[in-house]
Amino acid sequence: MPDINQVKQLRNRTGVSITECKKALKKTGGDIEKAREALRKMGQDFARNRAERETREGMIDSYIHNGSKMGVMIELNCESDFVARSEDFKKLAHELCLQIASFSDEETPLLKQPWIKDQTRTIKDLIEEYITKFGENIIVKRFIKYEL
């Protein structure tokens, strides 16, 4: 049985439910990094299963960089109004705005861009974590970046 502190630590790092954290830790013999990787793979499978579900709710978020020389606007969609109004969904939308603002390579698609906070993962990985966390499909419907 996994130690409660390990479960808490894994939950804080991933945002995944306590039950899933316990399962992952049990499966990996209490190794937090292996459990984190197992949860990431589970999230990818979960996201693939949710990909066809309709996303009619969501939000529009924006970011204007200091000096007002660059700005980003994004439409992020999900399945329910409940998720769309949650603080975590709003944080994801804003994080995506910040990520888009930081990209200099216009040729690389958004989902393949590395996530600035963790260069080993991509934006797609970040979104898949939130899909797992919410249990809903989440898509970036559209975005635009303006620069002077």
Residue, then its C-alpha position, 0 to 999 in steps of 0.5 A: m500500500p502506498d504511503i499517504n505522503q507519496v500519494k499527496q506528493l504525486r497528486n500535488r505534482t499531477g493534479v490527478s485524483i487520489t484514487e488514480c495516484k494510489k493505483a499508479l504508486k501501487k503499480t510502480g512499487g511506490d516510485i513517484e517518477k515511474a508513477r508520474e510516467a504511468l499517469r502520463k501514459m494513462g492520460q494519453d490513452f484517456a485523451r485519445n478516448r475522449a477526442e471525439r467528444e463534442t466541445r461546446e463550452g469553453m472560454i476566450d482568454s488573452y494576454i498582453h505583454n508588458g509594453s503592449k507590443m505583443g498580445v495573444m488571444i485563445e479560444l479553449n473549448c471543453e464539454s461542460d460549463f462546469v469545467a469551463r468556469s473552474e479555476d483550473f480551466k482558466k489557469l490552463a487557458h492563461e498558461l496557453c496564452l503565455q506559452i503562445a506568447s513565448f513561441s518564436d517559431e511560427e512553423t511548429p504547430l502549437l501542440k508540438q511546441p515544448w512546454i516552457k516550464d518543462q522542456t521534456r514535455t509538449i503543450k499536447d502533454l499539458i493539455e492531456e494532463y488536464i483532460t485526465k484531471f477533468g475527465e473531459n475533452i479539451i481542445v484549442k479551437r483557435f488562437i492568434k498572436y499579434e506583434l508590432 
